[in-house]
Amino acid sequence: MMTKVLLVDDDTHLLEAAQRSLRKFQLQVAAGGTQALELIKGSGPFAVVVSDMRMPGMDGVQFLGAVRELAPATVRIMLTGNADQQTAIDAVNRGHIFRFLTKPCPTELLAMSLNAGIEQYGLVTAEKELLAGTLSGSVQMLTDLLAMVHPAAFSRASRVKQLAGRIATALNVEDAWQVEVAAMLSHVGCLTVPEDTLAKFLRGQSLTSAEASMIDAHPKVGRDLVSRIPRLESVAEIIGYQEKRFNGEGPPKDSKGGEDIPKGARILKVALDFDRLLARREKSAEAYAEMERRADEYDPAVLGTLRAALKDEIKYQARTVGIEELATHMVMAQDIVSKGGFPMMSEGQEVTPYLLERLRNLEAKSVIQGPFKVQVPVNFGGLG
């Protein structure tokens, strides 16, 4: 499929001539900036946008600046009959243009510029896809590793991700995906914590001073691990401050407090503490009341949003299923332990594609045996 380009000019004769002479390109035209922006919204993405400078209503600099906001990956080229220095400076600074062409522009030169722009677009989008794939793969690897080593910690992270995501969405947090990724990786630092210590912590039991120090250290360990992944620096900061209280107490021991703490970390703190209280078998209303009594530990806006988020909790239905019926998005309603007594999955843990395959392999080798008690979302599998 050919890559689309867009030519914008208020000279209709020029547009008609371009359509005739540039037939090898998948060319669309617009007679002004407003019309062109509508095309980008409705028919994009465009690899390259070429714009005239002098147009009524919206000049080329204003238009290309808007294109940059709307479609950052699109390559932008300026075509103008007024090649003064200030026009070029404005075009570069505000529109971040790729080429600056002057009228009259020979068809061969315009075609060469379009080809160069298309090539640049391909490089930019390929790098973006590579980075997205790298990030996704790195996050998946860490979560799968956590699921294998500490199933209970992975289970908790899965629950916290759902709640933190709902709070972030309700608060219209920019880059809310960072909050969800931070929640999913919030316990990756627990890979250094002994199994028995982690189990005591997750059940809300008393810890020795040595055990408490291990638990207090896990956010820093997680931050250090995640910070090595390119483009996840902000996620790493959220993880590092996940236990920091709004009043400034808690790890890490620094001067940050209040709104100086990353917003994602403030959201994660509320979600983590709420889940921790639920793990002690407290009901939602009781857990929320307890957090209100310690209101100075939480961002007031986040704590207030928690109440609204709880109204949208996913409803589940209990079922007992065999291994062949087990599916992703189901939540375990029991611990799964091997015949040798080793924990395979924890109660409350969501079934992921990786874990589903692992359980099927374990049952095939008679390491575990069904049926299994699960919780199924009421809108899953036609259940109503």
C-alpha positions as CSV (number, residue, x, y, z in Angstrom):
1,M,0.0,0.0,0.0
2,M,1.3,3.4,-1.0
3,T,2.1,6.0,1.7
4,K,-0.2,9.0,1.7
5,V,1.0,12.6,1.2
6,L,-1.0,15.8,1.6
7,L,-0.5,19.1,-0.4
8,V,-2.0,22.2,1.1
9,D,-2.3,25.5,-1.0
10,D,-5.0,28.1,-1.6
11,D,-4.0,28.1,-5.3
12,T,-6.4,25.5,-6.8
13,H,-4.6,25.6,-10.2
14,L,-1.4,24.5,-8.4
15,L,-3.2,21.7,-6.7
16,E,-4.7,20.4,-9.9
17,A,-1.3,20.5,-11.6
18,A,0.3,18.6,-8.7
19,Q,-2.4,15.9,-8.9
20,R,-1.5,15.4,-12.6
21,S,2.3,15.5,-12.3
22,L,2.6,13.5,-9.0
23,R,0.5,10.5,-9.9
24,K,3.0,8.0,-8.6
25,F,2.2,9.3,-5.1
26,Q,-1.0,8.7,-3.1
27,L,-1.6,12.4,-3.1
28,Q,-4.5,14.2,-1.4
29,V,-5.0,18.0,-1.6
30,A,-6.6,20.7,0.5
31,A,-7.3,24.3,-0.3
32,G,-6.4,25.6,3.2
33,G,-5.2,24.8,6.7
34,T,-8.6,24.2,8.2
35,Q,-9.7,21.7,5.5
36,A,-6.3,20.0,5.7
37,L,-6.5,19.5,9.5
38,E,-9.9,17.9,9.0
39,L,-8.4,15.6,6.4
40,I,-5.6,14.6,8.8
41,K,-8.1,13.9,11.5
42,G,-10.4,11.8,9.3
43,S,-8.1,10.3,6.7
44,G,-4.7,10.2,8.3
45,P,-2.1,9.3,9.0
46,F,-0.1,11.1,6.3
47,A,3.6,10.4,5.9
48,V,4.3,13.9,4.5
49,V,2.4,17.2,4.5
50,V,3.5,20.0,2.1
51,S,2.1,23.4,2.9
52,D,2.2,26.8,1.2
53,M,3.2,29.7,3.4
54,R,0.8,32.4,2.5
55,M,-2.8,31.2,2.9
56,P,-5.9,33.1,4.1
57,G,-7.1,32.4,7.7
58,M,-4.2,30.2,8.7
59,D,-0.7,30.6,7.3
60,G,1.8,27.8,6.7
61,V,3.7,28.3,9.9
62,Q,0.5,28.1,12.0
63,F,-0.8,25.1,10.1
64,L,2.4,23.1,10.3
65,G,2.6,23.9,14.0
66,A,-0.9,22.4,14.4
67,V,0.1,19.4,12.3
68,R,3.1,18.8,14.7
69,E,0.7,18.7,17.6
70,L,-1.9,16.6,15.9
71,A,0.4,14.1,14.1
72,P,4.0,14.4,15.5
73,A,5.3,11.6,13.2
74,T,4.2,13.3,10.0
75,V,7.1,14.8,8.1
76,R,6.4,18.5,7.3
77,I,7.6,20.5,4.3
78,M,7.2,24.2,3.6
79,L,6.5,25.5,0.1
80,T,6.6,29.3,-0.3
81,G,7.1,32.1,-2.8
82,N,8.3,34.4,0.0
83,A,11.7,33.0,0.9
84,D,12.8,35.6,3.4
85,Q,14.9,34.7,6.4
86,Q,12.2,35.3,9.1
87,T,9.8,33.0,7.3
88,A,12.4,30.3,7.3
89,I,13.2,30.8,11.0
90,D,9.5,30.8,12.0
91,A,8.9,27.6,9.9
92,V,11.8,25.8,11.5
93,N,11.1,26.9,15.1
94,R,7.3,26.5,15.2
95,G,6.7,23.9,12.5
96,H,9.9,21.8,12.8
97,I,9.9,21.4,9.1
98,F,11.9,18.8,7.2
99,R,12.5,20.7,4.0
100,F,12.0,24.4,2.9
101,L,11.2,24.7,-0.8
102,T,10.6,27.9,-2.8
103,K,8.1,28.6,-5.6
104,P,8.2,27.9,-8.4
105,C,9.3,24.4,-7.4
106,P,10.3,22.0,-10.2
107,T,8.2,18.8,-10.2
108,E,11.4,16.7,-10.0
109,L,12.6,18.6,-6.9
110,L,9.2,18.3,-5.2
111,A,9.1,14.6,-6.0
112,M,12.6,14.1,-4.6
113,S,11.6,15.9,-1.4
114,L,8.4,13.8,-1.1
115,N,10.5,10.6,-1.5
116,A,12.9,11.8,1.1
117,G,10.1,12.7,3.5
118,I,8.5,9.3,3.0
119,E,11.8,7.6,3.8
120,Q,12.2,9.8,7.0
121,Y,8.6,8.9,8.0
122,G,9.4,5.2,7.6
123,L,12.5,5.6,9.8
124,V,10.6,7.5,12.5
125,T,7.7,5.1,12.6
126,A,9.9,2.0,12.5
127,E,11.9,3.4,15.5
128,K,8.7,4.1,17.4
129,E,7.4,0.5,16.8
130,L,10.7,-0.9,17.8
131,L,10.7,1.1,21.1
132,A,7.1,0.2,21.8
133,G,7.8,-3.5,21.2
134,T,11.0,-3.3,23.3
135,L,9.1,-1.7,26.2
136,S,6.2,-4.1,26.0
137,G,8.6,-7.1,25.8
138,S,10.7,-5.9,28.7
139,V,7.6,-5.2,30.9
140,Q,6.2,-8.6,30.0
141,M,9.5,-10.4,30.8
142,L,9.7,-8.8,34.3
143,T,6.0,-9.5,35.1
144,D,6.4,-13.1,34.0
145,L,9.5,-13.5,36.1
146,L,7.7,-12.1,39.1
147,A,4.8,-14.5,38.5
148,M,7.2,-17.5,38.5
149,V,9.2,-16.4,41.6
150,H,6.5,-14.8,43.7
151,P,3.0,-15.6,42.5
152,A,1.4,-13.8,45.4
153,A,3.3,-10.6,44.7
154,F,2.3,-10.8,41.0
155,S,-1.3,-11.4,42.0
156,R,-1.3,-8.2,44.1
157,A,0.3,-6.2,41.4
158,S,-2.4,-7.3,38.9
159,R,-5.2,-6.2,41.3
160,V,-3.4,-2.9,42.1
161,K,-3.0,-2.2,38.3
162,Q,-6.7,-2.3,37.7
163,L,-7.5,0.0,40.6
164,A,-4.7,2.5,39.9
165,G,-5.7,2.6,36.3
166,R,-9.3,3.5,37.2
167,I,-8.1,6.3,39.5
168,A,-5.7,7.7,36.9
169,T,-8.4,7.7,34.3
170,A,-10.9,9.4,36.6
171,L,-8.3,12.1,37.4
172,N,-7.5,12.6,33.7
173,V,-3.8,11.9,34.3
174,E,-1.6,12.5,31.3
175,D,0.3,9.4,30.3
176,A,-2.0,7.2,32.5
177,W,-0.3,4.2,31.0
178,Q,2.8,5.0,33.1
179,V,0.7,4.6,36.2
180,E,-0.6,1.2,35.1
181,V,2.9,-0.1,34.1
182,A,4.3,1.2,37.4
183,A,1.6,-0.7,39.3
184,M,2.2,-3.9,37.3
185,L,6.0,-3.6,38.1
186,S,5.5,-2.2,41.6
187,H,6.6,-5.5,43.2
188,V,9.4,-6.5,40.9
189,G,11.8,-5.4,43.7
190,C,10.4,-8.2,45.8
191,L,12.5,-10.6,43.7
192,T,15.2,-10.0,46.4
193,V,12.8,-10.7,49.3
194,P,12.7,-14.3,50.8
195,E,9.4,-16.0,50.1
196,D,8.4,-16.4,53.8
197,T,9.1,-12.7,54.5
198,L,7.1,-11.6,51.5
199,A,4.2,-13.9,52.4
200,K,4.1,-12.4,55.9
201,F,4.1,-8.9,54.5
202,L,1.3,-9.6,52.0
203,R,-0.9,-11.1,54.7
204,G,-0.3,-8.1,56.9
205,Q,1.6,-10.0,59.6
206,S,4.1,-8.5,62.0
207,L,7.7,-8.4,60.6
208,T,11.0,-8.4,62.4
209,S,13.2,-5.3,62.0
210,A,15.4,-7.1,59.5
211,E,12.3,-8.2,57.5
212,A,10.9,-4.7,57.6
213,S,14.1,-3.4,56.2
214,M,13.9,-5.9,53.3
215,I,10.4,-4.8,52.5
216,D,11.2,-1.1,52.8
217,A,14.1,-1.6,50.3
218,H,11.9,-3.2,47.5
219,P,10.7,0.1,45.9
220,K,14.3,1.2,45.5
221,V,15.3,-2.1,44.0
222,G,12.4,-2.0,41.7
223,R,13.2,1.6,40.6
224,D,16.8,0.7,39.9
225,L,15.8,-2.4,37.8
226,V,13.2,-0.5,35.8
227,S,15.3,2.6,35.3
228,R,17.6,0.6,33.1
229,I,14.8,0.2,30.5
230,P,14.9,3.1,28.0
231,R,11.8,5.4,28.1
232,L,10.7,4.1,31.5
233,E,12.5,6.6,33.7
234,S,9.2,8.2,34.8
235,V,7.7,4.7,35.6
236,A,10.8,4.0,37.6
237,E,10.3,7.2,39.7
238,I,6.7,6.2,40.4
239,I,7.9,2.8,41.6
240,G,10.6,4.3,43.8
241,Y,8.1,6.6,45.6
242,Q,5.2,4.1,45.8
243,E,5.4,3.9,49.6
244,K,6.0,7.6,50.2
245,R,3.2,9.2,52.3
246,F,1.7,12.6,51.4
247,N,2.9,13.9,54.7
248,G,6.5,13.2,53.7
249,E,7.0,10.1,55.8
250,G,8.1,6.7,54.5
251,P,10.7,5.5,52.0
252,P,12.7,6.9,50.4
253,K,14.0,9.1,53.2
254,D,14.2,12.4,51.5
255,S,12.6,15.9,51.7
256,K,9.8,15.2,49.3
257,G,6.2,15.4,50.4
258,G,2.8,16.5,49.1
259,E,2.6,17.4,45.5
260,D,6.4,17.1,45.1
261,I,5.9,13.3,45.1
262,P,5.2,12.1,41.5
263,K,1.5,12.0,40.9
264,G,1.6,8.4,39.7
265,A,3.3,7.4,43.0
266,R,0.5,9.2,45.0
267,I,-2.1,7.1,43.0
268,L,-0.1,3.9,43.5
269,K,0.2,4.5,47.3
270,V,-3.6,4.7,47.6
271,A,-4.2,1.6,45.5
272,L,-1.5,-0.4,47.3
273,D,-2.8,0.5,50.8
274,F,-6.4,-0.2,49.9
275,D,-5.4,-3.6,48.5
276,R,-3.3,-4.3,51.6
277,L,-6.4,-3.7,53.8
278,L,-8.6,-5.9,51.7
279,A,-6.0,-8.7,52.0
280,R,-6.7,-8.6,55.7
281,R,-10.3,-9.6,54.8
282,E,-11.6,-6.1,55.5
283,K,-14.6,-5.0,53.4
284,S,-14.3,-2.2,50.9
285,A,-16.2,0.3,53.1
286,E,-14.1,-0.6,56.2
287,A,-10.8,-0.3,54.2
288,Y,-11.8,3.1,52.9
289,A,-12.8,4.3,56.4
290,E,-9.5,3.2,57.7
291,M,-7.7,5.2,55.1
292,E,-9.8,8.2,55.8
293,R,-8.6,8.0,59.4
294,R,-5.0,8.3,58.1
295,A,-5.9,10.9,55.5
296,D,-2.7,12.8,56.0
297,E,-0.8,9.9,54.4
298,Y,-2.6,10.3,51.0
299,D,-3.2,12.9,48.4
300,P,-6.7,14.2,49.1
301,A,-7.7,14.3,45.4
302,V,-6.6,10.7,44.9
303,L,-8.3,9.4,48.1
304,G,-11.5,11.2,47.1
305,T,-11.4,9.6,43.7
306,L,-10.9,6.1,45.2
307,R,-14.5,6.2,46.5
308,A,-15.9,6.9,43.0
309,A,-13.6,4.2,41.5
310,L,-14.9,1.6,43.8
311,K,-18.4,2.0,42.4
312,D,-17.1,0.7,39.1
313,E,-15.6,-2.5,40.5
314,I,-15.7,-5.5,38.2
315,K,-18.3,-8.0,39.3
316,Y,-17.3,-11.7,39.4
317,Q,-19.1,-15.0,39.4
318,A,-17.7,-18.1,41.2
319,R,-17.1,-21.2,39.0
320,T,-15.3,-24.5,39.1
321,V,-13.5,-25.4,35.9
322,G,-11.2,-28.0,34.4
323,I,-7.9,-27.1,32.8
324,E,-9.5,-27.1,29.4
325,E,-12.0,-24.4,30.5
326,L,-9.5,-22.2,32.2
327,A,-9.1,-19.0,30.3
328,T,-7.4,-15.6,30.5
329,H,-9.1,-12.9,32.6
330,M,-10.3,-15.5,35.1
331,V,-9.1,-14.9,38.7
332,M,-8.1,-17.8,40.9
333,A,-10.3,-18.3,43.9
334,Q,-7.8,-20.7,45.5
335,D,-4.1,-21.3,45.8
336,I,-2.7,-23.8,43.3
337,V,0.0,-25.9,44.9
338,S,2.0,-28.7,43.3
339,K,1.8,-32.2,44.6
340,G,5.2,-31.6,46.1
341,G,3.8,-28.6,48.1
342,F,5.3,-25.8,46.0
343,P,3.0,-22.7,45.2
344,M,2.2,-22.4,41.5
345,M,-0.5,-19.6,41.7
346,S,-2.1,-17.6,44.4
347,E,-5.7,-16.9,45.2
348,G,-6.7,-13.6,43.6
349,Q,-4.2,-13.9,40.8
350,E,-5.5,-13.2,37.3
351,V,-4.8,-15.8,34.6
352,T,-2.6,-14.4,31.9
353,P,-1.7,-16.2,28.6
354,Y,1.7,-17.1,30.0
355,L,0.3,-18.5,33.2
356,L,-2.4,-20.4,31.4
357,E,0.2,-22.2,29.2
358,R,2.3,-22.9,32.3
359,L,-0.7,-24.5,34.2
360,R,-1.6,-26.6,31.2
361,N,2.0,-27.9,31.0
362,L,2.1,-28.6,34.7
363,E,-1.2,-30.6,34.6
364,A,0.0,-32.5,31.5
365,K,3.0,-33.6,33.6
366,S,0.7,-34.4,36.6
367,V,2.4,-31.7,38.8
368,I,-1.0,-30.2,39.5
369,Q,-4.5,-31.5,39.1
370,G,-7.8,-29.7,38.5
371,P,-10.6,-28.8,38.8
372,F,-9.9,-25.2,39.8
373,K,-12.1,-22.7,41.7
374,V,-12.1,-19.4,39.8
375,Q,-13.9,-16.0,39.7
376,V,-15.1,-15.1,36.2
377,P,-16.1,-11.5,35.2
378,V,-19.8,-11.4,34.7
379,N,-19.5,-10.2,31.2
380,F,-17.0,-13.0,30.3
381,G,-18.0,-15.9,28.2
382,G,-21.6,-14.8,27.8
383,L,-22.3,-14.8,31.5
384,G,-24.7,-12.2,32.5
